[in-house]
């Protein structure tokens, strides 16, 4: 077997396959389908300083080769997470990473500071790219100044591995990546969803309650792959690739484009065991091609 170990900054992963926030719950929902401790990491659903109800229904819609969502970061807040969720997931046996969002740099920083106190959480993924909230989220991720302000505030109060999740809804994603790197990000993950829309022609209204939503699934993969390739050449910190990964072949493409690790999102809804299948597929490919380590192919193109 090939060596599947990889690193995100100082965070050592047993393999490069992680789950994307918002598609895997808190991990516990999938424990009957796969051995969670065989994943490289689990990125749990978005967490904010205060509870959020999310957007009104309907907030999900199928599209060709993907789906739209405008869930809007529904969660019970960081205090609830610390008191009720954390005790259930802290001993899972792989890295549990919390996706953090907020309405202001101060909100992000306070939320991150509280998670910083949890010994069993070695990293956070800073969500500056959610397109489905009225304030915060993508508003910070589409300018260098906005992205920098959030990362600077969080870095001052968070000492562990800091991953920043980038938005594809920008003119030049490499500029944003360099900006967050300059403020102390340990890694960047990309891409979050692309802005999209669907219309009910019988009712003559949008299918989603807020009109637009985030497009994910296989439809976004070529865009995501291109952006990962660009960013991996623009920054020195590790890149995590995601966006439409449904097979080991998809994952290997992202690794070759420069991603040190990958996240699987929408595919979890179709096959709850897809993460393990992708991990096994990467291992088999490496063996067939005589590769000793997954690191042999990272950024090889």
N, C-alpha and C positions, 0 to 999 in steps of 0.2 A: 504494500500500500504506500502511496505517496504521502508526504508530509503536508497536511492541510492547514497547518498553523499559519496565522498571519497576525499582524499588529496594526492597531489603530492608535498611533502615538505610543503611550506606555501601556495601553490596554492590550493584553495578549488574548487572541481568540483561538479556540481549538480548531476552528474551520471558518471559512469566509462567509458562511450563509447565516444571515440574520432575518428577522421579520420586520416589516414596515409598520410604523405606528398607525393605529386606527383600523388595522386589518386583522389583528391577532388578539384583541382584547388585552387581558393581563397575562396571557399565556395559559392560565389555568383552564380556559375554555377548550384548549386543544390537547390537554394531557391524556385524554382517552384515545387520541388518534396517533400521536407520535411521542417518542421519548424526548422530552424537552431538553434534557441535559446533553443531547447530542447536537444541539444547535450552537452556532458560534455566539449568538446573542439574541435576546428578545427585546424589542423596543416596544414598550407598552403604550397604550392610547394616550392622547394628549392630556396634559394636566395643567391647570391654571391656578392662580393664587386663590381665587374665589370660585364657588360653584357656577357652572354655566348650564343653561337649559338646552342650548343648541337652537337650530332653526326649526320652524314649523314643518310639518309633513305636508306634501311628499318631499323627501330629501335624497332619494336615490332613484336613478333611472338607468336602464340598460341602453347601450349604444352599440353600433357595429364595432366589434373588436375591443370592447371596453365597457366602462360604466361612468356615469356622472354622479357626484355626491355633493351635497351641501349640508352635511351633518352639523357643522359649526362648533366643533370642539366641546360637545356635551360631556361634562364630567362633574364630579361632586367636590372638586377642589383639592388642593394639596394637603390640607389638614386631614381630610377624610382618607386620602391615599396613605398618608403616613400612619394613621391610627388603625385603619381597617384592611387596606390592601397589602401594604408592605409586609406585615407579619405572615401573610399567606404565600408570598412569592420570594422572600429573601433567601430561601434555601433550595431553590429550584435546581441548581447544579450547573447553571451557565450564567453568563453576564446578563443581568436585567438592567436595561437602560430606560430612563424616563424621558419621554418627549415633553418639553416644557414650552408653554406659550403664554402670552400676556397682552395687555392693552397699553403698556408703557414700559420703557426700560426698567423703571423701578419695580413694576409688577414682575417682570421676568426675573430680576435679580433677587427679589424676596422669595419667590417660589423656588428658585435654584438654591438659595441659601438653606432653605428648610430641607431640601432633598440632600444637600451636602452633608447633613448630620446623620444620614442613614448609612450605616457601615456596609450594608449589602447591596448598595447601588453604586457602581464604580464610575458611572458616566451619565451624562444627560445629552439629549439631542435637542438643540434649541430650534424651535419652529418659528422661523421668521418668514414663512412662505405659504401659510394656509390662505387660500383665496375665498373662504366661506364665512368670514367674520366681518362685522362692520367696523371694528376698531382693532388695531394691532395686527398680528399675523402678517399677511403679505405686504401691508402698508410699510413695514420696516424693511422687508427683504428686496424691494425693488430699487432702492437707491443705496449707494455706498455709504452715505452719511447715516441713513436710517439703520442699516445693518451694523455699521460700526458702533453706533450708540448703544444698541442692545448688547452686543458682544462685550463691549468695554464695561458696561454696568454689571453684567453677569460675571465676567472674569474677575472683577474686584471682590466678589463674594463667593465664588465657587472654585474650589481647589482641585477637583478631580478632572477626568477626561471630558473635554467640551467639544461636542460635535455640533456643527451648525448646518441645518437643513435649508437648502437654497431653492428659490423659486425659478422656474423656467420662463416666467412671464416678464422677461426683461430683455433689453436690447443686447447686452453683452454680459453673460453670466460670469466670465472670468474676472471682470472688474469687481463684482460683489465678492467673489471668492478671495481675491487678493486683499480686499478691505477687511474681511473678517479674520483672515490669517494675520494681518498686521496688528489686530487687537487681541491676539492670543488664542484663537481657535486652534484646537489640536487636530481637527479633521473637518471636512465638509461632506455632507451627504446630498445627493442630487440624482433625480429631480423630484420635487413635489409635483402636484397635479397641474396640468395645463387648464387654463380657463376655457370652458365650453358651455354649450347650451343645447337644449332639445325642446321642441314645440309640439304640443298636442293640437293637431290640425282640426279635430272635431270640436274641441272646446275653445280653440283659438286663443290659447294661453300657454305659457311655458310649462313644461312638465315638472320643474322644480319650484318649490315655494318662493325662493328668492330670485328666480329667473335664470341665474347662471350657477354653475358649479364646477367642481374640479374633475377633469377627465383623467382617468387612469386605465391601466390594462394594456394589452398588446399594441393598441393604436399609438401609444406614446413612445414605444421603445426606440424607434430610430432617432427621435429627437433627443431622448435621454442619453442614448449611446454617444451621439455627437457631442453633447454638452459635457459628459464625463471625460471624453477624449480631450476636449479643449481645456477643461479645468485641470486635469491631471498634468498638463504641460505648462500650466500657468502658476501653480503653487508648489510648495515643497512639502506641505502637510499631506497626510493620507486622504484619499478620496474614497467614499463609499458610493457605489452605484445602485440606482434603483429606477424602475419605470418600465413596466410591461414584461418583467422577467417571469416566464412560465415554464422554462425547461433548463436543463443543464447547459445546452448550447447557448441560450441567451446569457446565462450567468458567465460562461467562459468568454463570450464576446466582451462583456463589461470588464472582466479581469484583464483581458488583452488590451483594452482601451485605456487601462491605467488604474482601475479601481482595485484597492487592496482588499475590499470586502463588498458584499452585495446585500441588498434587502429585497425580500419578496413580499408583495402586498396583495393586490387584487386576486392573484391566483389562489390565495388561501381560501377564498370564498367558494371556489370551484372544486378544490381538492385540498382537504385539511392536512394531507400528508405530503404536500408538494415540496416543502422545505427539505425534508429528509431525502426525497427522490432526487432533488437537485444536488444536494450534497453528495449522494452516492454517484450520481452521474458525473460530477466533476472528478471524483476520485477515479472512476473507471476510465475517463478520458486521459487523465494524467498517466495512468498505468499503461494504457495502449500506446501512448506517445513517448514512453520512456522518460517522463519527467519525475524527478526525485521530490520536487516540492511545488506547491501551488505558486510560490513566489517566483518560480522560473518563468511563468507566463504573464505576470503582472506588468502591464505597460510594454509588452513585447512588440507592439506594432508601431 
